Amino acid sequence: MCQMKKTMNLKQIPALRRPNQWGFTVIEFMIATTVFVVVIAAGSSFFGNFNRSAIVNEQLVDMQQDIRIAMVTLTRDIALAGYGTTAFGACGNAITPANANNAPDSISIVSMGTIANTLSAAALPGATQLTIGPVLGAPPVGQISLDGITTTNAILSAGNVVNINPPLAGAGETYPVGTQILIPSCIQYAVNPATRQLNRVVDGVANLLADGAL
């Protein structure tokens, strides 16, 4: 009997007042939502800043690599400037600066950085022909230099024989077997202040050497 009364009393308790039926109030729900939004916003801001920092660091690394390559290339070209010749193509002298008001400033360098071939037979002063080693590509034509000692022009090549004019200069100078035949290049470094770019132009062909390095 007592057990039945207890059961009836529990059934008579309104459903909204039972302890195991209580839920979040509107205020609690709003507080929880606000905290959730704040956490999400903070996380988004953190990852956004992290992503931007990663992009900036990558750009700095690329810029440093460009500058390093530019310095190595520029150092090599300057070291070879005027080696065996004083003028070639658009380069009037070994090193020629140009200061332009409405165009990129530049410096032109005559460089002997290309080895065309080597002598397979010794050459003496006054020689009008050179005997070179096996021709791997196109035979040298145009201005050439023998190991930076003297400069002449290769006017005609047939097989391993190269006709030159003027004849080799020198008094008692002998050019032994293995002497390098060098081909000059006109190299121009042009700096564009507007785009902050450094271009390297070799015999009229331009290549971007460094971007945003200024």
Phi, psi and chi 1 to 4 in degrees:
 res  aa     phi    psi   chi1   chi2   chi3   chi4
   1 MET       -  -46.7 -174.2   69.8  176.3      -
   2 CYS   -64.9  -37.7  -68.7      -      -      -
   3 GLN   -65.1  -36.1 -177.1   67.7   27.2      -
   4 MET   -67.4  -38.1 -175.6  179.4  -63.6      -
   5 LYS   -66.6  -40.7  -72.1 -177.2  178.8  179.7
   6 LYS   -62.1  -41.1  -71.4 -177.9 -179.8 -179.5
   7 THR   -65.1  -40.9  -56.4      -      -      -
   8 MET   -66.7  -38.7  -67.8  178.9   61.2      -
   9 ASN   -63.2  -38.4  -69.9  -23.8      -      -
  10 LEU   -66.1  -38.6  -71.7  174.3      -      -
  11 LYS   -69.4  -27.5  -69.7 -178.6  178.3 -179.3
  12 GLN   -78.2  -11.3  -68.3  174.8   -3.0      -
  13 ILE   -71.7  128.6  -63.9  175.8      -      -
  14 PRO   -57.2  145.5  -22.9   32.3      -      -
  15 ALA   -63.1  -35.5      -      -      -      -
  16 LEU   -70.9  -12.8  -65.5  177.1      -      -
  17 ARG  -105.9    1.5  -64.4  179.3   59.6   85.9
  18 ARG   -72.6  136.5  -68.6  177.3 -176.0  175.3
  19 PRO   -57.3  -38.1  -24.7   34.5      -      -
  20 ASN   -81.6    6.5   59.6  -10.5      -      -
  21 GLN  -108.6   -1.7  -65.9  -67.1  -40.2      -
  22 TRP   -71.6  139.2  -70.5  110.2      -      -
  23 GLY  -123.7 -166.3      -      -      -      -
  24 PHE   -74.2  139.9  -69.3  108.5      -      -
  25 THR   -82.2  169.9   64.7      -      -      -
  26 VAL   -61.8  -39.9  174.6      -      -      -
  27 ILE   -66.0  -44.0  -64.5  177.3      -      -
  28 GLU   -62.2  -40.4  -68.7  172.7  -21.4      -
  29 PHE   -63.8  -41.2  178.0   76.4      -      -
  30 MET   -66.1  -39.4  -68.3  178.8   63.7      -
  31 ILE   -65.2  -44.5  -67.3  174.3      -      -
  32 ALA   -62.8  -41.2      -      -      -      -
  33 THR   -63.6  -42.2  -57.3      -      -      -
  34 THR   -62.4  -45.0  -57.3      -      -      -
  35 VAL   -61.8  -41.8  171.6      -      -      -
  36 PHE   -62.7  -43.7  177.3   76.8      -      -
  37 VAL   -64.9  -40.5  169.7      -      -      -
  38 VAL   -62.9  -43.0  170.1      -      -      -
  39 VAL   -64.1  -43.9  171.2      -      -      -
  40 ILE   -63.3  -42.3  -67.1  -62.4      -      -
  41 ALA   -64.2  -42.3      -      -      -      -
  42 ALA   -64.4  -41.6      -      -      -      -
  43 GLY   -64.8  -41.3      -      -      -      -
  44 SER   -64.0  -41.6  -60.0      -      -      -
  45 SER   -63.4  -40.6  176.9      -      -      -
  46 PHE   -63.4  -48.8  171.1   77.6      -      -
  47 PHE   -68.0  -32.0  -74.4  109.7      -      -
  48 GLY   -65.1  -45.1      -      -      -      -
  49 ASN   -64.5  -39.0  -67.4  -26.7      -      -
  50 PHE   -63.1  -41.1  179.2   80.1      -      -
  51 ASN   -66.3  -42.4 -173.9   45.7      -      -
  52 ARG   -64.1  -39.9  -75.6 -170.1  -67.7  -89.7
  53 SER   -64.2  -39.0  -61.8      -      -      -
  54 ALA   -64.0  -39.6      -      -      -      -
  55 ILE   -66.2  -43.8  -66.4  174.8      -      -
  56 VAL   -62.9  -43.2  170.8      -      -      -
  57 ASN   -62.7  -39.1  -70.2  -26.2      -      -
  58 GLU   -65.0  -40.5 -176.8  177.5   -2.0      -
  59 GLN   -65.1  -38.2  -68.6  174.5  -16.6      -
  60 LEU   -65.2  -40.8  -71.4  175.7      -      -
  61 VAL   -63.2  -43.8  170.3      -      -      -
  62 ASP   -61.9  -41.5  -68.5  -19.4      -      -
  63 MET   -64.4  -41.7 -175.4 -177.9  -62.1      -
  64 GLN   -64.6  -38.2  -69.6  173.2   -8.1      -
  65 GLN   -65.6  -41.3  -69.9  178.5  -15.0      -
  66 ASP   -61.5  -44.2  -71.1  -16.2      -      -
  67 ILE   -64.7  -40.3  -66.3  174.6      -      -
  68 ARG   -63.5  -44.5 -171.8  178.1  -61.4  111.1
  69 ILE   -64.6  -41.1  -66.2  173.2      -      -
  70 ALA   -62.5  -41.8      -      -      -      -
  71 MET   -65.9  -42.0  -69.5  -60.9  -63.9      -
  72 VAL   -64.4  -44.8  170.8      -      -      -
  73 THR   -65.8  -44.6  -54.3      -      -      -
  74 LEU   -64.0  -40.8 -175.4   58.4      -      -
  75 THR   -61.9  -43.2  -59.2      -      -      -
  76 ARG   -64.5  -43.8 -178.4 -168.4   60.5 -164.4
  77 ASP   -66.1  -40.4  -70.9  -20.0      -      -
  78 ILE   -67.3  -37.5  -68.3  177.5      -      -
  79 ALA   -63.1  -30.6      -      -      -      -
  80 LEU   -96.4    2.2  -66.1  173.4      -      -
  81 ALA   -62.1  127.5      -      -      -      -
  82 GLY    73.4    9.4      -      -      -      -
  83 TYR   -72.2  104.3  179.8   68.7      -      -
  84 GLY    88.2   -2.7      -      -      -      -
  85 THR  -157.5  161.0 -174.1      -      -      -
  86 THR  -118.4  -12.5   56.6      -      -      -
  87 ALA  -154.6  145.1      -      -      -      -
  88 PHE  -162.6  130.4  175.8   75.4      -      -
  89 GLY    54.8 -130.8      -      -      -      -
  90 ALA   -76.2   -8.8      -      -      -      -
  91 CYS   -89.5  108.7  -62.8      -      -      -
  92 GLY   -70.5  -36.2      -      -      -      -
  93 ASN  -130.8 -179.2  -63.5  -55.9      -      -
  94 ALA   -58.3  -46.5      -      -      -      -
  95 ILE  -133.8  120.9  -60.9  179.7      -      -
  96 THR  -128.2  112.6  -53.8      -      -      -
  97 PRO   -84.4  155.5   29.4  -32.7      -      -
  98 ALA  -140.6  122.9      -      -      -      -
  99 ASN  -111.4  104.7 -174.7   11.1      -      -
 100 ALA  -107.1  137.3      -      -      -      -
 101 ASN   -76.8  -39.7  -66.8  -32.7      -      -
 102 ASN  -113.5   20.3  -62.1  -40.0      -      -
 103 ALA  -148.3  165.6      -      -      -      -
 104 PRO   -60.7  138.6  -23.6   33.7      -      -
 105 ASP   -71.2  149.7  -64.1  -27.3      -      -
 106 SER  -149.0  165.6   64.6      -      -      -
 107 ILE  -138.7  130.0 -179.6  171.6      -      -
 108 SER  -105.1  138.5  -60.3      -      -      -
 109 ILE  -132.3  130.5  -59.9  172.8      -      -
 110 VAL   -88.4  118.6  179.1      -      -      -
 111 SER  -122.7  142.2  175.4      -      -      -
 112 MET  -107.1   53.6  -73.8  -72.3 -176.1      -
 113 GLY   -88.5   -5.3      -      -      -      -
 114 THR  -108.2  122.3  -57.0      -      -      -
 115 ILE   -93.9  113.7  -58.3  174.4      -      -
 116 ALA   -81.8  -39.3      -      -      -      -
 117 ASN  -174.5 -171.6 -147.3  -53.5      -      -
 118 THR  -135.5  159.3   58.1      -      -      -
 119 LEU   -73.8  132.5  -66.8 -179.3      -      -
 120 SER   -99.7   -6.0   62.0      -      -      -
 121 ALA  -142.3  144.1      -      -      -      -
 122 ALA   -63.1  146.3      -      -      -      -
 123 ALA  -120.1  140.9      -      -      -      -
 124 LEU  -110.3  158.6  -60.5  174.8      -      -
 125 PRO   -56.0  140.1  -25.1   34.5      -      -
 126 GLY    90.8   -6.5      -      -      -      -
 127 ALA   -66.9  141.5      -      -      -      -
 128 THR  -109.8    1.5   58.4      -      -      -
 129 GLN  -137.9  148.6  -70.6 -176.0  -24.4      -
 130 LEU  -124.1  139.0  -59.3  175.5      -      -
 131 THR  -104.2  119.7  -55.5      -      -      -
 132 ILE  -111.4  171.4   62.4  176.3      -      -
 133 GLY   -74.7 -174.3      -      -      -      -
 134 PRO   -54.4  132.9  -23.0   32.9      -      -
 135 VAL   -84.6  113.7  178.9      -      -      -
 136 LEU   -84.8  -33.2  -59.5  179.0      -      -
 137 GLY  -130.1 -143.3      -      -      -      -
 138 ALA   -70.8  136.1      -      -      -      -
 139 PRO   -66.0  154.0   23.7  -33.0      -      -
 140 PRO   -66.2  133.6   23.6  -32.7      -      -
 141 VAL  -138.3  136.3  175.4      -      -      -
 142 GLY   102.3 -158.5      -      -      -      -
 143 GLN   -70.0  132.0 -172.2  172.9   -4.2      -
 144 ILE  -136.2  166.1   60.9  173.9      -      -
 145 SER  -136.1  138.8  175.0      -      -      -
 146 LEU   -92.5   97.9  -66.8 -176.6      -      -
 147 ASP    54.6   26.6 -150.3   14.0      -      -
 148 GLY    76.9    4.5      -      -      -      -
 149 ILE   -87.1  -45.4  -60.0  172.5      -      -
 150 THR  -142.1  155.3 -174.1      -      -      -
 151 THR  -120.2  139.2  -57.4      -      -      -
 152 THR  -149.0 -174.0 -175.6      -      -      -
 153 ASN  -121.5  128.9  -65.3  -57.4      -      -
 154 ALA   -85.5  112.2      -      -      -      -
 155 ILE   -99.1  -23.0   56.1  176.6      -      -
 156 LEU  -159.3  134.4 -179.6   64.1      -      -
 157 SER  -124.5  131.8  -61.9      -      -      -
 158 ALA  -134.5  105.4      -      -      -      -
 159 GLY    67.0 -123.4      -      -      -      -
 160 ASN   -97.5    9.3  -70.9    3.9      -      -
 161 VAL  -110.4  129.3  177.3      -      -      -
 162 VAL  -119.1  121.0  178.6      -      -      -
 163 ASN   -83.1  134.6  -64.6  -34.8      -      -
 164 ILE  -126.0  153.1   59.2  174.2      -      -
 165 ASN  -155.4  124.9 -175.0   38.9      -      -
 166 PRO   -76.8  167.3   29.1  -36.3      -      -
 167 PRO   -61.0  161.4  -21.8   33.2      -      -
 168 LEU   -60.7  134.9  -68.6 -177.6      -      -
 169 ALA   -90.6  172.5      -      -      -      -
 170 GLY   119.9  150.9      -      -      -      -
 171 ALA  -113.2  103.5      -      -      -      -
 172 GLY    75.3    9.6      -      -      -      -
 173 GLU   -81.0  128.6 -173.2   76.9   30.5      -
 174 THR  -113.7  132.8  -59.5      -      -      -
 175 TYR  -101.7  105.0  -57.0   93.1      -      -
 176 PRO   -75.5  172.2   28.5  -34.6      -      -
 177 VAL   -60.5  136.0  174.1      -      -      -
 178 GLY    96.5   -5.2      -      -      -      -
 179 THR   -60.8  132.0  -60.7      -      -      -
 180 GLN   -76.5  137.7  -67.2  180.0  -19.3      -
 181 ILE  -101.0  113.9  -60.7  175.7      -      -
 182 LEU  -104.6  144.7  -53.5  174.8      -      -
 183 ILE  -110.8  125.5  -62.3  179.1      -      -
 184 PRO   -75.9  157.0   28.4  -34.1      -      -
 185 SER  -134.5  144.4  -64.7      -      -      -
 186 CYS   -96.5  109.2  179.5      -      -      -
 187 ILE  -108.2  129.5  -58.5  174.7      -      -
 188 GLN  -123.1  127.9 -177.8 -173.6   62.2      -
 189 TYR  -102.0  120.4  -73.0   91.0      -      -
 190 ALA  -120.2  128.6      -      -      -      -
 191 VAL  -108.4  124.0  176.8      -      -      -
 192 ASN  -104.7  106.9 -168.4  -29.6      -      -
 193 PRO   -64.0  -28.2  -16.7   29.5      -      -
 194 ALA   -70.2  -43.6      -      -      -      -
 195 THR   -98.6   -6.1   59.0      -      -      -
 196 ARG    57.0   43.4  -58.9  174.7   62.4 -170.0
 197 GLN  -117.8  146.0  -68.8  178.6  -24.0      -
 198 LEU  -113.5  116.1  174.1   63.0      -      -
 199 ASN  -107.1  143.6  -71.0  -67.2      -      -
 200 ARG  -113.9  115.6 -177.4  174.9 -176.1  -98.1
 201 VAL  -108.7  118.1 -176.0      -      -      -
 202 VAL  -113.9  113.6 -179.1      -      -      -
 203 ASP    50.3   42.2  -63.3  -28.8      -      -
 204 GLY    90.2   -8.2      -      -      -      -
 205 VAL   -99.9  118.4 -179.5      -      -      -
 206 ALA   -92.7  142.1      -      -      -      -
 207 ASN  -136.5  136.4  -68.8  -72.4      -      -
 208 LEU   -74.2  119.1  178.9   61.9      -      -
 209 LEU   -96.1  -39.7 -168.0   60.9      -      -
 210 ALA  -150.0  136.5      -      -      -      -
 211 ASP  -115.1  122.5 -170.3    4.5      -      -
 212 GLY    69.9   30.5      -      -      -      -
 213 ALA   -89.5   -4.7      -      -      -      -
 214 LEU   -90.8      -  -57.6 -179.9      -      -
